[in-house]
Amino acid sequence: MSPSRNGHPNAKPAPKAVVGRVSLYLRQLEALQRQGLSKTSSHQLGEPFAIKNAQVRKDLAFFGQFGRPGIGYEINDLILVLRRILGVDKDWPLILVGLGNLGRALLRYRGFQSRRFHIVAIFDTDPRKVGQVHQGVTVEPLDLLRKTIAAHKTTLALLCVPAEAAQAVADQMIAVGIRGILNFAPVPLAVPPNVSVIAVDLSIQLENLAYKVQGSLDGVSWAG
């Protein structure tokens, strides 16, 4: 294996779709590792997700040269490399802003810790919630954002506030050092070029699902 130091030799950011598929490959590799396997193939990596062999090889080639023809990929080695590429070979402290029903659900989600993401601070504007302790973390007011983010060296945030408050809160977070926002508010955010935002709108995902199911009920087959 010979991955480039910063991903692709041209240092271009990987497309979102490629990064998403690499995350799937990593999960498949980890599943194969739990089964006690030591080697795998493009076919094994892509089959559970209906991804063709050529696409698997093309996605991995974006980040370097992996595996050998006729032999395949060393599972343990490729796991280490993909974790490093995705940035999950280290711990990531997170802040959570907005302790509504969704915020509480995210606090209980065990998948974050298994991928080395740890919620280290919670913020809310409701004075009745400030001071409460959830999952061992005390809810703080927003005016402590700068101090807390500096103390934990946090650059990632989960934004779970109402749509009308999302932009103002995002501006506050960015001003004190947040560089990545997972936005659960159903509204787009305007952010500087050095800040990354991924929107998670569950209603849009359900609408997409309903569209596909409706198509199948009408006799149309939808792939994906």
N, C-alpha and C positions, 0 to 999 in steps of 0.2 A: 504494500500500500504506500502511496506517495501523495497524500493530500497536500494542497497548497497551504501556505501559512495563514492566509486570510480568505480561504475559500477558492473561488475561481482564479486562475492565473492572471486574468485581466482585472481582478479585484472588483468586478461588477457585483452589485447586490443580486442575490438570487430572486427570481420572481416568486410572488406569494404562493402560487400554485405548487411550485417546486418545493418550497419550504414545507408546505402542508403535507405533501407526499413523503418527504424525508421523515417527518414526524411519524407517519404511518409505518414506514420501513423500520424505524427504530423500535416501535412497539412490537412489530412482528419478530424482529431479531431477539428482543427480550423474551418473547413467548417461546421461541425456538431454543433459546439458552436455558429456560426453565425446564424444557423437555430433555435437556442433556445433550443436545446436538452441538457440534463444533464447527460445521460448515453448512453453507446454504447457497442457493442459486438465485438468479434474477426471477425465475419462475416462482420459487417459494416466497420471495419477498412481495411480489406483486399480486399473486393469485387471490389472496383473501379480499383484496380491494378491487378486483377486476382491472388491474393495471397490467398492461402488456410488458413482456420482458424487455423490449427495446426501450420503452419509456423508463423503466427502472434504471437501466444502464445509463441512459441519457441524463436522468436526474442526478445520479451519483457522480457522473463525469463532470458535472458542473463544478464540483468541489475538488476534484482530483482523480487520480487513477486508483481504482480499488479492485481487488480480486485478480484471478488469473483464469484465462480461457481453459475450459475443461476441468477446472478444479473448483471454481466458485469463490465465495467469500468466507474468510475466517470470522465467525460470528463474534467472538469476544473482541477482536481487534476493531471490527467495523462498528460495534456498539460504542466503544470508547471514542472513535473518531466522530461519529454522528452526534454523540452527546456534546463533544467539544464544539462542533459546527453550530449546533442549536443553542449552545450556551448553557446547557443543563448539566454540565460537569462541575458546577459549583452552586453554592447556595445563593438564592435571590430573595432578599427581604422585600415584602410588599406592604403597601398601606392600603387600607380599605376606607373609602369615603362614602358614607351613607348607610346607616344601619336600619334599613327597612327590612321587609320580608326577604328580599333577594340577598341583601347583605348578610343577614343571619344564615341563610342557606349556604352562601359561599364560605362563611366561617366554618361550617361543619363539613365542607367538602374535603375528603381525605386525599383526593387526587393531587392537590397542590403540593402537599408535603412529599408525596412519592416522587414528584418531579423536581424536588428541591426548591419549591417556592414556599415561603413562610410569611404569613401575615403577622407583622410585628407591631402594627399600630392601627387603631380604628378612630375615625373622626366623624362627628355629627354636629349639626347646628342646634339640635333639640336639647335644651338644658336638662330635660328629664332623663335623657339617655347618657349625658356626660357623667362620667364617674362610675357607670356600670361596668362590670367585668364580664366579658364573653370569651370563652375558650382561653382563659388566662390573660387576656389583653384588656386593658382599661380604655374605655371610650374617652377621647379627648376633644376639646373644642378646636375649631378650625384655626384659631389664632395661634395655636401651638405647632402648626404645620412645619414652619421653618426649623424650629428647634428639634423636633422629633425626627424629621427627615435627615438633618445633619447628624444627629446622634446615631442613627441606624445606617447611614450612608445608603439611603434608599433612592432608587431611580425609577421604580415601577409602581403603578397604582391601579387599583380596581375602583372604577367610578360608578356608583349605584345611587345616584341622586335623581330627583325628578327632572324632566326635560328642561323646564324653565330655569333651573339652577345650574345645569351641566356646564355651560360655557364659562360662567363666572368662576365656578369651582375649579374647572380645568385651568383657567388663567392663573388662579392662585397657586395651584400645584406646580405648574410650569415655572412660575416666578421663583420658586424655592428649590428647584432642582429636579423635578420629575421629568423623565425623558421618554417614558413609555406608559401609555394609558390603555387599559382594557375597558372600553366604554359600554356600559350596560344601559345608559340612558338612551331613549329612542329619538336621538337628535344628532346630526353630524356636528363635529367639533372643528373649529378653525384653530390650527396650531402652527407654530413655526416649523421650518424645514428640518430642524434638528430634533423634533419630537415625533414619535411614532404613535399612532392610534389604531387600535383594532376595535371595530364596532361589533357588539354582540346583541343583535335585536332578535329575540326569540319569536316575536310575532311574525317577522319576515320569514324566518326559517319555517314556521308552521304554514305560512301562506304558500311558500315554495312546495312544501310537502303536499298540501291540499291540492295544488295545481297538478302535481304528478299523479296523485291518486285519482283525481277527477278525470284526468286523461285516460288512465287505465280503465276506469269505469265506463268511459265512452268508447272503449275499444281501441285506444291509442296506446302504444307501448313507449314509455319514456325511459331512457337509460340515464344512469347517474343518480 
